[in-house]
Amino acid sequence: MISPPSYAHYSSTYLYAHDTALIVRGAHVKLMSDHLNNELENVEKWFTANKLSINKSKTKCTLFSSKRYPEKDQPLNLDSDIEQVHEFKYLGVHLDRHLTFNNHCAVLGKKV
């Protein structure tokens, strides 16, 4: 795993093979969105400098929250809007916005 520079003290960037995860923590969605947009710009610069590219059509974003009705998602942008989803698969694990792992367990159950 390699990590490009992370410029916000409460964000992390992780690269594993061809998958990248940007993680921002905070209490206010708008502030997190602003910082994540800045982090996206920094990561894109790092990718370009290292002759890598981001597949924008596969780029997804989700807001993880323990709240039953979380705040409204804020737009993220990487030359075009990033699709915001409530559930996605990352490194073989199905994640939902509340981290219940219900879908992941259901998928595994079907394979058994």
N, C-alpha and C positions, 0 to 999 in steps of 0.2 A: 504494500500500500504506500502511495506517495501522497503528499499533501502540498498543494500550492499555498502561497501565503494567505493567511486570513487576516483581514485588516480591522475587524471589529472584535472587541474582546469577548463578546458573548455570542460569537458565531464560530462555526467549525465547517471545514471543507474536507471531505473524504473522497478519495479516488480508489477504486478497486477494479482492476482490469479495465473494462470499458464503461463502468458505472461510476457516476459522481453523485455525491449527496452534499447539499448545502444545508446546514442546520442553524437556525437562529432561534434563540430563546428570549422571551420577554413577556411582559404583562399586557402590552397594548399592540393590537394587530397592525395599526397604521405605522407605528414606529418600527416594528419588525419588518413590515413590507418595505419601508424606505431603506432600511439597512440591508435587507436581502437584495433589493435592486442594485445597491452599491456593490455588494459582494458579487453579484452576477457579472457586473462590469469588470471587476478585478479578476475574476476567474476566467472570463473570456479573454482578457489581455494576457493572462498567464498561458492559456491554451494556445493563443496565437503565437506568443513568443517561443513556445515549445513545439510549434508546428502540429498542433492538434486542433480539432474542431468540435463544436458542440452540435449534436443532431437536434435541432430545435423542434422538429416534428415529434420527437420522442421525449421531450422535456416536459415534466409534469410538476405540479406543486400541490401540496396539501397543508392545511392548518391542523395540527394535532391539538386537541383540547379535551380537557376533562369536563368542560361545561356541556350540559345537555343541548343548549342552544348557543353555540359560540357566536362571537361577533362576525359580522359580514366579512367575507374574504376581500382583500384588497388586490387590485391588479398588479401583476408582475410583468416585466417587459424585458425581452432580449431581442431587440429589433422588431419584435412582434409579440403580441400577448402570449403568455405562457398558460397552457391549459391548467385549470385548477380542478382537481378531482377529489373525491371523498374516499377513494380507495385505489390502491395500486400495488403492483408487485415489485419488490426490490430485493435483489440477491436471493430470489426464490421464496421470499416471505411475503404473504399478502397482508398489507397494512391498511387499516381504516383509520379515519380521523380520531377515533376514540381509543385506538389501540386495544380493541377487544379480542382480536385474533379469531373471531367467529368464522369469517370466510376462510381464513387459512386452515383452520381445523376441519371445516367442511370439505375443502379441496383435498386435504390429506386423507380424510375419511373415505372419499371416493376412490382414492388410489389403493387403499388397503383391501 
